[in-house]
Amino acid sequence: METGNKMQSETIEIDLVELIGVLMSRLWMIIIFGSMAGIITFLMCVYVLEPKYESTTKMYIINRQSNETLTYSDLQTGTQLTKDYQELVTSRPVLEEVRAELSLDLDNKELKNKISVDVPTDTRIVTITVEDSSPEMAQAIADAIRNSASAHISAVMNTEAVNVVEEANLPEEPASPKIVKDTVIGGAFGAFVAIVIIILIYIMDDTIKNPDDIEHYLKVSVLGSIPYVDEKAGENEKKSKRRKKKHRSSEYGSKTATTPVDMSLLSPGTEVSKDGY
C-alpha cells in the first residue's frame, strides 16, 4: 500500500513538472494575452468609462434619555439604532426634498443608487457618500442629503441633536475608474485566461509524443524507434546542394579564364593558339 501511494505521488509530481514545462514553453502566449487584456482595459478606462467622483460628509447623532447628561446607556441605545439611521437617510421624504432643492432630473431609485450610508462599529457617526460624474454635483447632493436627513431623523426619532462632523468635500480626483489598478487587474485576468486555455489543451491532448508516453499510457515496452524522414525536405536539400555546386563551378571557370598574351614578347617559333592566347 505504501509503495502504491509513493508511486502515485511520484506520478503526480512528474505531471506537475511536465505541466510547468508546458506553461513555460507557452510563456509567450501568456504574455501576449496579458498585454492585450491590459491594453484593452487601459483604453476602456481612458476613452470609454465615465469618471465617477465621490464626496463624503459625516454627522453625529445625539439621543439622550434625560435632559441632564449623556450617559453610557444613551450611547449604547444609539449604537443599536445604526440600521435605523441608514434607512432614514435614504428614505423617500429625504430623497424627494433633495430632488426638489437641487432640481435633479432623477427619480428616487436613481438618486438612492448614488448614495451609500455607513455607520462604523461602536460609533454614532453616520457617514454619507455620494457618487456622481460631476464633482460639484456630488458635493451638493451630499450636503443636501445630510441637511435633509438631519431634520428627518430629529423629527422621526425625537433625537436631541444631529451635529455636523464634516462638510461634504469637493473631490479632486475620480474615485473610479482607477486606471493603474484596473489595468493591472485586466492584464492579470488575461494571463489567467491564457493559463486556463493552455492547461485545458494539455489535459485534452492524448496524443503520443515520445517513447516514454507509450510506456506510461499503454504499458508496453519500446524495443526501438525509427526516425522520421521528410522526403520533400530531403529533395529540397539535394536541389539546394546541386545549385550551390553549380554556382561554385561557374565561379571557378570564370576565375581560371586565360589572359591574352603580348605577341611582341614571344620568341620566334613559339606556337600560340588560334585565339591569340
HELIX and SHEET records of a PDB file:
HELIX    1   1 GLU A    2  SER A   25  1                                  24    
HELIX    2   2 LEU A   27  LEU A   43  1                                  17    
HELIX    3   3 MET A   44  VAL A   48  3                                   5    
HELIX    4   4 TYR A   72  GLN A   80  1                                   9    
HELIX    5   5 THR A   82  VAL A   89  1                                   8    
HELIX    6   6 ARG A   92  LEU A  102  1                                  11    
HELIX    7   7 ASN A  108  ASN A  113  1                                   6    
HELIX    8   8 PRO A  135  MET A  157  1                                  23    
HELIX    9   9 ILE A  179  MET A  204  1                                  26    
HELIX   10  10 PRO A  211  ASP A  213  1                                   3    
HELIX   11  11 ILE A  214  LEU A  218  3                                   5    
HELIX   12  12 GLU A  231  LYS A  255  1                                  25    
HELIX   13  13 MET A  263  LEU A  265  5                                   3    
SHEET    1   A 4 ILE A 115  ASP A 118  0                                        
SHEET    2   A 4 ILE A 125  ASP A 132 -1                                        
SHEET    3   A 4 TYR A  53  ILE A  62 -1                                        
SHEET    4   A 4 ALA A 161  GLU A 166 -1                                        
END                                                                             
